[in-house]
């Protein structure tokens, strides 16, 4: 009668030992799985690592046909800017020393030599001085209007030749945006086809390719806009120098002419006008 309780106590003791052993084995197995996963992730890291980046030529090709038009815009803006740098100089508008040479010849009344000097200096100031010599008997007001017409025509031509730079600066971002819109449309068409597979990298890659045209358009437009404003500012500066020289010549040759006349000559002219 005393043996049965002993067996019951032993059975309960064995069950408790088994339970504690299983509880101790479970924590030991659980850290092993993270360790294994850590080793697996470390082993897989070199496989998922990004190697290198996309080259510049690949980015250009990924932009599509829009990149050809953007390239034409960049070439037009650059060639026009270089042409303006080479031809828009002070010697073309108002050469240094031409006004002083013309002043000396005018004071000596060497009108033929002054006309030849203006023919040699093919500039805006030379054209105005030549017009002054040929129409020296006209009133100063008419000569001032004539000089304004000649100067305005030449300076407008200089600005018109720089106008392609402004066109390139305006069209480049619009073309880039157009290329982006076309690329986005194509990317969403691809996603609609493979959307059931759930691959988000397809959409991300297509969008990154579509944004290349926008970046290219801005890269072209920003320097082109800076080039245009530089040429425009240079044209305005040369126009101010031309205006200064023309005003000096006009006031010296014609507006002070009445003060240099003798008083008897002025009275005779007034009497003839009154008669």
QUILIN-V648179 format. One line per field, one symbol per residue. phi: phi as a letter, one per 20 degrees, with the letter a starting at -180 (. if undefined). A space follows every 50 residues. Layout:
BEGIN
phi = ???
END
This chain:
BEGIN
phi = .efffffffffffffffffffffffffffffffffffffffffegffeff dmcffffffffffnffffffffffffffffffffffdecffedbffnfff fffffffeleffffffffffefbfffffffffffdfeeffffffffffff fffffffffffefgfffffeffffffffffffffffffffffedfffmef fffffffffffffffffffeffffffffffffffffffffffffffffff ffedfefffefffffffffffffff
END
